[in-house]
Amino acid sequence: MQYQRIIATHTGGPEVLQVIEEELRPPADNQVRIRVLAAAVSRPDISVRQGKSLYNGTPLGQKFPFTPGYAVVGEVDAVGAKVSGVAAGA
């Protein structure tokens, strides 16, 4: 199954954002996979994309490409073999 995500390929403005399609992987033993229903892009995401720190203007050292929008709303759609206390559909 394929899914789409947005990546920042390198530092810069909105023009460095690209939509890519990848194969959906199962979660590793200690991971939970979330079907993202909504994602917020915040000031730290923009600062990383621009190659600077939110606080003092120094580089953050983010490796590219990266996916902005770590604040998400969604539902668990798969869990790894060693995960407890969470189930798919939660």
C-alpha positions as CSV (number, residue, x, y, z in Angstrom):
1,M,0.0,0.0,0.0
2,Q,1.3,3.5,-0.9
3,Y,1.0,6.7,1.2
4,Q,2.0,10.3,0.5
5,R,4.0,12.7,2.7
6,I,5.5,16.1,2.4
7,I,9.3,16.5,2.8
8,A,11.7,19.5,2.9
9,T,14.5,18.4,0.7
10,H,17.0,21.1,2.0
11,T,17.0,24.4,3.7
12,G,15.0,27.2,2.1
13,G,11.5,28.6,1.6
14,P,8.2,26.8,0.7
15,E,9.7,25.9,-2.7
16,V,11.9,23.2,-1.0
17,L,8.7,21.2,-0.1
18,Q,7.8,18.2,-2.2
19,V,5.1,15.6,-2.1
20,I,6.4,12.0,-2.3
21,E,4.8,8.6,-2.4
22,E,6.3,5.7,-0.5
23,E,5.4,2.1,0.4
24,L,3.7,1.8,3.8
25,R,5.8,-0.3,6.1
26,P,4.7,-2.3,9.1
27,P,5.9,-0.9,12.5
28,A,9.0,-2.3,14.1
29,D,8.6,-4.4,17.3
30,N,8.6,-1.4,19.6
31,Q,6.7,1.1,17.4
32,V,3.2,2.2,16.8
33,R,2.0,3.4,13.4
34,I,-0.5,6.2,13.3
35,R,-2.9,7.1,10.4
36,V,-2.6,10.8,10.4
37,L,-5.9,12.6,10.1
38,A,-4.5,16.2,10.6
39,A,-1.0,17.6,11.1
40,A,0.0,21.1,12.3
41,V,3.0,22.8,10.9
42,S,4.4,25.1,13.6
43,R,7.2,27.7,14.0
44,P,9.8,25.1,14.9
45,D,9.0,23.2,11.6
46,I,9.5,26.4,9.7
47,S,12.7,27.3,11.5
48,V,14.2,23.8,10.8
49,R,13.2,24.2,7.1
50,Q,14.9,27.5,7.0
51,G,18.0,26.0,8.7
52,K,17.9,28.1,11.9
53,S,17.0,27.7,15.5
54,L,13.8,29.1,16.9
55,Y,15.6,30.6,19.8
56,N,19.0,32.0,18.9
57,G,19.4,31.8,15.2
58,T,22.1,29.0,15.2
59,P,21.7,26.0,13.0
60,L,19.8,23.1,14.4
61,G,21.7,20.4,12.5
62,Q,18.5,18.8,11.1
63,K,19.2,16.1,8.6
64,F,17.4,16.5,5.3
65,P,15.0,15.4,3.9
66,F,12.7,15.8,6.9
67,T,8.9,15.7,7.2
68,P,7.4,18.8,9.0
69,G,4.3,18.5,11.1
70,Y,5.1,16.4,14.2
71,A,2.0,17.6,16.0
72,V,-0.7,15.2,14.7
73,V,-4.2,13.9,15.3
74,G,-4.9,10.4,14.2
75,E,-5.6,6.8,15.1
76,V,-3.4,3.9,15.7
77,D,-3.6,1.5,12.7
78,A,-0.9,-1.0,13.6
79,V,1.3,-1.9,16.6
80,G,4.6,-3.7,16.8
81,A,4.9,-7.2,18.4
82,K,6.5,-5.8,21.7
83,V,4.0,-2.9,22.2
84,S,1.6,-3.2,25.1
85,G,-1.2,-0.9,26.3
86,V,-2.1,0.3,22.9
87,A,-4.2,-1.4,20.2
88,A,-5.0,-0.7,16.6
89,G,-8.1,1.4,16.3
90,A,-7.3,3.4,19.5
